[in-house]
Amino acid sequence: MTHPSHQTNGASLEDCHTNFFALTDLCGIKWRKLVWGEVAGGFGGTPLEDPVLSSFSRCLAGDILCVWRRVAATPAASAGGPATASGPGPGIFELGIAPSPAPPPLSLTAAKELWIFWYGEEPDLSGLVSPELIACESEQGSWESGLSYECRSLLFKALHNLIERCLLSRDFVRLGKWFVQPYDGFEKHRCSSSHLSFSFAFFVHGESTVCASVDVRQHPAVRHLTRACLQRTQTSQSGVKVILAPYGLAGTLTGQVGRMDSQLLEEWKHFYPINSNNIETGLPPLVEVLVGGVRMRYPSCYVLVTDMDDTPPGAPLSPPNSPINCENTFATEQDFGAATELPERVWAECTLSSPVSASKTESSTELGTWTFVEPTQKASCTCSK
């Protein structure tokens, strides 16, 4: 566009596609940080009784840019005291670098911060933020006073929270950093490449423009939980493998139906929408899953199954069960050109023993099985050129 010749190929911006979008501007942004100190003696309440978490859920429901985080406890003042005669003093090579603070504990007793961002006039927080949190220590700032790297990073997280809230209300789920819209029931889309997931990354372009880049990937199809999955647990000794949203934890469906716990579902609804339309008729709202040896009750709408776990455990990895067939959800129907077929052939020839050498060394190898070789073993090159 800025080339002096001004020659184009006849295309216009209307015919182009991009994965970069301008979201907002840092000019005029204001923020406030509310700090809740570490709770001594333990915290025996529920998450909704925590001032930071309850305030965060109400601000999130009010479409306010906000984010919360745990912070490390302030180190003891005696940690940097002078050395005594009984202990060694600072050495000649001592640089005086303060040790990094310990990470905060994964507990409700840890100290927390609630960050709130807005433009223009400060919103009325009296009905959103807990009174005891407003009365605590707080800091304020704006674009005019400068935004630190930490403040910009938290603003990106607040934008992500708002986008996530919007997507979750439209039947999407989050698995780690990826958003996906699961299929219903046992629909088979193994040979389809239309099941996509996407993630967001934020950055500042120029002086103050906040942009988002959208990364789109293909992934194996995931489906919502059904009653048939619960029935399969009665005949399976190892249980049914599941994926738990929103962090993508790998779990096992035990088949035990969790008792109705309205308080647990209410806590989930304050942070993650519970859409009953995604639950099959007759499926309980809570099911029991096993994660890392711990049994827990989990909302059925956030328990997903995938076709990748359909291969029976203990089955030998042979061509009939290999992932290089039409059941590979990462392969498209028109994806077998030279650009993709040649790299796959070279990879297979590098990691699998060649047919010539295999016939010389192992003549009794069972037909249809794969013979792997050590990748670091030096061998003559037989790959395609």
C-alpha positions, 0 to 999 in steps of 0.5 A: 500500500505504501510502495511508491509504484502503487501497483496492486494485483487487483485484489482489495482488502475485502477479499482478504482474510486475517487472524489479527483483530484490534480490540481496544485502545490503552488510551484512557484505560484506568485500573484499581487493585484491591488486595486481600491478605493471607488468612491465618488459621485456615479458611473453612468456607466456600469459594463464594464466601471468599471476598475476592472470588465472590466480588470477581464473580459479580463483576464478571456477571456485570461485564466488567473487565476484571481478573484475580490472582494469588500473590506470594506472602510478604517475606519476613523482615528478618530475612534481610537482617544483618549477619551475626557473629555466629553466622557467616557474613556476606562473602566477597562475591555476594551480589546482594540479589534478593531471593525470588518470593515463594509461589503462593499456595494453591489454597483459599487462604493465600493472599489475593488481588482483584484488578478492575479496569474501565474507561471514563468514570469509575463504575459503581462497585458498591453492589459488586465488590464486597464491603470488606474488600473495598475497605482494604488496601488498594491502588489506582492508576491510569494510562496517563500515569503509565502502565507497567508490563504486569498491568498490561498482562493482567489487562490481557487476562481480563479481556480473555475472561470476558471473551471466555464468558461470551463463548461459554454462553454460546455452547463453547467449552474451554480445554486449556487455552483452546475453545471448542464446540463439542458435538452432541451424542455419538455423532461420528466425524472422524473423517471430517476436518470441520471440527476446529479449535481456536485460542487467543493471544494478545499484544500491543501494536504501535503505541496503544492499540490492543490486538488479538491474534486467533490461532485455529487448529484441527483436533480430534472430535470431542462430544458431550457425555451421554447415558451410553457412556455411563452404561459402558462403565458397567462393562469396562474394567478400566472405566471410560476415559474423559476430558474435563473442561475447562482445564483439559484434565484427563479423568476416568468416568466411574459410572457412579452418579453423583447426588444432586448438590445444588450448592456445588452447581451454584458455585459453578454457575458463578464462574462457568455457565451451566447450560442444561440444554447440552445435557442429554435427557435423563443424564444426571447433572453431576457425575463421578470422575476419578482424577489422579486417584481422587474422586470428585463430582463434576458437572455433566456438561463439562465432561467430554469424550473423544474418539481417540479413546475408542481404541481398546487398551492393550491392542497392538499398534498395527496397521488396522489400528494405526492412526494413518487411516480415514479415522485420523481426525487430523487428516482431510479428504484432500490432504494426501498430496505431495506436500503432505504424503512425502514428509509422512513417507520420509518420517515412516522410513526413518523411524521404521526399519526398511523392508530390505533390512527387515527381511534379512534380520527378522524373517519370522516377523509377523505380517502386518506389524510395525518394527520400530528401530532406535531413532539415534542409531546410525544407519544408511539413508534409505529415505525418499529424495 
